[in-house]
Amino acid sequence: MSEQPADLRETVRERYAAAAKTVTGGGAADDCCGPAPVEVDDNFGATLYPATDRDELPAEAVAASLGCGNPTAVAELREGERVLDLGSGGGIDVLLSARRVGPTGKAYGLDMTEEMLALARTNAKKAGAANVEFLKGTIENIPLPEGTIDVVISNCVINLSVDKPAVFAETFRVLAPGGRLGISDVVAEDHLTPAHRAERGSYTGCIAGALSFAEYRAELEAAGFTGIEITPTHQVADGMHSAIVHATKPATTGRESGAGVCC
């Protein structure tokens, strides 16, 4: 990739800002035709969610969906849990999470794009979701204290990061001991080099920036995660797959138990 990290991040931001404008410029939900959905193929978007989920939410939240899976369906969310969605976009996964964790839980959404944050906050008001909060920031520098989240979800966003080790380190930091990671992302077969991945699709198209299965596992392990499972669900390009990623922050770390400390 010839673009520099800062340029890539801005390219991603511009793409998602344009997507939010497409939705908000497409008419209100109570208009005859509803909001204009963002154009994606069958491997991405709202069609990956059951109709029962889509029908529960504001039309704009559904129209803005650009993910490659349904992380709320695989994260096994429980009543009262605190959930963080990395790259929350129009808020579809945050709103679904908020329903699953109930009034005693809370769902946070993190996004770097003002236009998406504005759309998500509007969608939360329309949905009457009182237990949600949308934060501005990057997934490489999460604006939450250490150990305050029970479950981190994300839908086809980590592949867009320009610093994936930082994403995994920050995710590990904000999770409470025993906390879980349950995300959907695009992952490459191990034989595909970065150049091969770039040949199959663009960075903003969630292809060129994808990690391989082995790289994904290695990055999660380096951050401290255990119980790592990466399960492909469907192919999005030749040798590129949407995958469900599960991992856990150990309930007790060496730092907490004093392991390795001489005194």
Secondary structure in CASP SS format (residue, H / E / C, confidence):
PFRMAT SS
TARGET T0000
AUTHOR 0000-0000-0000
METHOD secondary structure of the structure
MODEL  1
M C 1.00
S C 1.00
E C 1.00
Q C 1.00
P H 1.00
A H 1.00
D H 1.00
L H 1.00
R H 1.00
E H 1.00
T H 1.00
V H 1.00
R H 1.00
E H 1.00
R H 1.00
Y H 1.00
A H 1.00
A H 1.00
A H 1.00
A H 1.00
K H 1.00
T H 1.00
V H 1.00
T H 1.00
G C 1.00
G C 1.00
G C 1.00
A C 1.00
A C 1.00
D C 1.00
D C 1.00
C C 1.00
C C 1.00
G C 1.00
P C 1.00
A C 1.00
P C 1.00
V C 1.00
E C 1.00
V C 1.00
D C 1.00
D C 1.00
N C 1.00
F C 1.00
G C 1.00
A H 1.00
T H 1.00
L H 1.00
Y C 1.00
P C 1.00
A H 1.00
T H 1.00
D H 1.00
R H 1.00
D H 1.00
E C 1.00
L C 1.00
P C 1.00
A H 1.00
E H 1.00
A H 1.00
V H 1.00
A H 1.00
A C 1.00
S C 1.00
L C 1.00
G C 1.00
C C 1.00
G C 1.00
N C 1.00
P H 1.00
T H 1.00
A H 1.00
V H 1.00
A C 1.00
E C 1.00
L C 1.00
R C 1.00
E C 1.00
G C 1.00
E C 1.00
R E 1.00
V E 1.00
L E 1.00
D E 1.00
L E 1.00
G C 1.00
S C 1.00
G C 1.00
G C 1.00
G C 1.00
I H 1.00
D H 1.00
V H 1.00
L H 1.00
L H 1.00
S H 1.00
A H 1.00
R H 1.00
R H 1.00
V H 1.00
G C 1.00
P C 1.00
T C 1.00
G C 1.00
K E 1.00
A E 1.00
Y E 1.00
G E 1.00
L E 1.00
D E 1.00
M C 1.00
T C 1.00
E H 1.00
E H 1.00
M H 1.00
L H 1.00
A H 1.00
L H 1.00
A H 1.00
R H 1.00
T H 1.00
N H 1.00
A H 1.00
K H 1.00
K H 1.00
A H 1.00
G C 1.00
A C 1.00
A C 1.00
N C 1.00
V E 1.00
E E 1.00
F E 1.00
L E 1.00
K E 1.00
G C 1.00
T E 1.00
I C 1.00
E C 1.00
N E 1.00
I C 1.00
P C 1.00
L C 1.00
P C 1.00
E C 1.00
G C 1.00
T C 1.00
I E 1.00
D E 1.00
V E 1.00
V E 1.00
I E 1.00
S E 1.00
N E 1.00
C C 1.00
V C 1.00
I H 1.00
N H 1.00
L H 1.00
S C 1.00
V C 1.00
D C 1.00
K H 1.00
P H 1.00
A H 1.00
V H 1.00
F H 1.00
A H 1.00
E H 1.00
T H 1.00
F H 1.00
R H 1.00
V H 1.00
L E 1.00
A E 1.00
P E 1.00
G E 1.00
G E 1.00
R E 1.00
L E 1.00
G E 1.00
I E 1.00
S E 1.00
D E 1.00
V E 1.00
V E 1.00
A E 1.00
E C 1.00
D C 1.00
H C 1.00
L C 1.00
T C 1.00
P H 1.00
A H 1.00
H H 1.00
R H 1.00
A H 1.00
E H 1.00
R H 1.00
G C 1.00
S C 1.00
Y C 1.00
T C 1.00
G C 1.00
C C 1.00
I C 1.00
A C 1.00
G C 1.00
A C 1.00
L E 1.00
S E 1.00
F H 1.00
A H 1.00
E H 1.00
Y H 1.00
R H 1.00
A H 1.00
E H 1.00
L H 1.00
E H 1.00
A H 1.00
A H 1.00
G C 1.00
F C 1.00
T E 1.00
G E 1.00
I E 1.00
E E 1.00
I E 1.00
T E 1.00
P E 1.00
T E 1.00
H E 1.00
Q E 1.00
V E 1.00
A E 1.00
D C 1.00
G C 1.00
M E 1.00
H E 1.00
S E 1.00
A E 1.00
I E 1.00
V E 1.00
H E 1.00
A E 1.00
T E 1.00
K C 1.00
P C 1.00
A C 1.00
T C 1.00
T C 1.00
G H 1.00
R H 1.00
E H 1.00
S H 1.00
G C 1.00
A C 1.00
G C 1.00
V C 1.00
C C 1.00
C C 1.00
END
